Amino acid sequence: MRGYCRRYAAISKPLVQRGELSRYMQVRWFVQSMPKMMAERTVLLAKLDPNKPETMDFDKVYQASLS
């Protein structure tokens, strides 16, 4: 799973920088593509709330997914 996380970050970060992907969708797709148990754990650790876009911080979610 670490390999997937690194690849996702390497691909999605340039897209966000170019404005082709929003930070919100970067986090949403990252979490949605995880196995269910890992996604639930990551959401809890990163304190994500899809109704509060300010909580959708990819770097925070990325670190939570690796812990």
Contacts in CASP RR format, 6 or more apart in sequence:
PFRMAT RR
TARGET T0000
AUTHOR 0000-0000-0000
METHOD contacts of the structure
MODEL  1
MRGYCRRYAAISKPLVQRGELSRYMQVRWFVQSMPKMMAERTVLLAKLDP
NKPETMDFDKVYQASLS
1 34 0 8 1.000
1 35 0 8 1.000
1 38 0 8 1.000
1 65 0 8 1.000
2 66 0 8 1.000
4 33 0 8 1.000
5 30 0 8 1.000
5 62 0 8 1.000
5 65 0 8 1.000
5 66 0 8 1.000
8 30 0 8 1.000
8 33 0 8 1.000
9 58 0 8 1.000
9 62 0 8 1.000
12 21 0 8 1.000
12 26 0 8 1.000
12 29 0 8 1.000
12 30 0 8 1.000
12 58 0 8 1.000
13 58 0 8 1.000
15 21 0 8 1.000
15 26 0 8 1.000
16 22 0 8 1.000
16 23 0 8 1.000
16 26 0 8 1.000
16 58 0 8 1.000
23 56 0 8 1.000
23 57 0 8 1.000
23 58 0 8 1.000
24 53 0 8 1.000
24 56 0 8 1.000
26 56 0 8 1.000
26 58 0 8 1.000
27 48 0 8 1.000
27 56 0 8 1.000
27 57 0 8 1.000
27 58 0 8 1.000
27 61 0 8 1.000
28 50 0 8 1.000
28 56 0 8 1.000
30 58 0 8 1.000
30 61 0 8 1.000
30 62 0 8 1.000
30 65 0 8 1.000
31 39 0 8 1.000
31 42 0 8 1.000
31 43 0 8 1.000
31 48 0 8 1.000
31 61 0 8 1.000
32 39 0 8 1.000
34 42 0 8 1.000
34 65 0 8 1.000
38 65 0 8 1.000
41 64 0 8 1.000
42 48 0 8 1.000
42 61 0 8 1.000
42 64 0 8 1.000
42 65 0 8 1.000
45 64 0 8 1.000
45 67 0 8 1.000
46 55 0 8 1.000
46 57 0 8 1.000
46 60 0 8 1.000
46 61 0 8 1.000
46 63 0 8 1.000
46 64 0 8 1.000
47 55 0 8 1.000
48 55 0 8 1.000
48 56 0 8 1.000
48 61 0 8 1.000
49 55 0 8 1.000
50 56 0 8 1.000
END
